[in-house]
Every structure is written in C-alpha cells, then in structure tokens.
Amino acid sequence: MPQILASQIKRGDVLLFQDLYFIKERTQIRSTVKEAACSICDKCLEDGVSVTAKKIGEQMRFFCQYHFSKDP
C-alpha cells in the first residue's frame, strides 16, 4: 500500500496520504522485426519446421530444414 507522509511547515501537523495510485504512461514499442521464414518456401516455426540463418555474401538468408544444405 503506497503511503506518503507529509508535514505542514506552519502548524507542525503531520498528514498521512495512503492508497495512492501512480499511473504510468505506457511506452510504445516500434520495431521492424519480421518472422523468420524460409526464403524459398516461406515455411516458418509455426508450420513445425526448423529455420536456420545463413549468410550469403552480405545478406542473411533463412532456410527451412528441407532447403538448408550444409555444403557451400
């Protein structure tokens, strides 16, 4: 239970405020994140397949377990 104890300077009285609720402003999250899906067939984790990232040149490409080859 949040409480604030405040004293008045003039009279020396003490005030006790309790059951205070401080409302915080919600932060907005901005993101450009996309779901990792296979570059060839667009299957993703929701489809029950594993997705692996592979760097080809300067790009990061995603492949499902059926289209990923370990050979370069």
N, C-alpha and C positions, 0 to 999 in steps of 0.2 A: 504494500500500500504506500504510494508516494506521499510524502509529507514535506511541508516547508514550515520552518519555524522563523517567524519574523517579529522583531521587536520594534516598538514605536519609540522614536527618539524623545518626543515631548513628555509623555506620561510614564514611560518605563513599563508599560503593559506589554505582554507577550501575546502574540496571535499565533494560532496553530491552524494551518490550512492542510486538510487531508483529503484523500480520494481525488487527487488531481490526475488528469489525463493529458498527456502532451502528444499532440497529433503531429506526426512526421509526414512530410511530403514524400510521396513515392517517387523513386528515381526511374526514369525511362531508360531502358536498355536499347541501344541501337547496334545492330550487328549485320554483317553481310555474310554470315555463316550459312552454308548450304549443306544438305545431307550428302554424305559420301556415297556416291553411286558409281557403278561400273561405267567407264567411258564408252563401252561398246554396246551393252545391252540394257543399261540403266537399272539393273537389279541393285538392291541395297540391303542393309541389315534386316529391314522389315520383312523382306522376302525369304529370310532364313539362310542367306549365303554370307560368306565372309568377304570383306572388301579389303584389299591391300593397296597401299600407295606406292608408286614407283616413279622416280624422277627420270624423265626422258628429256635430254637436252636441258633447257631452263624451265620446263614445265613439270608440274606434279600431276600425274595421271592416276586414276583409280581403276582397279580391275577386280572383278569378282573371282571366286575360286575357279571358275570354269575358263576364264580368259587370261588368267595370270600365268605367265611362263617364267620359269627361273632362268632360262637362257637369255642372254642379252640380245 
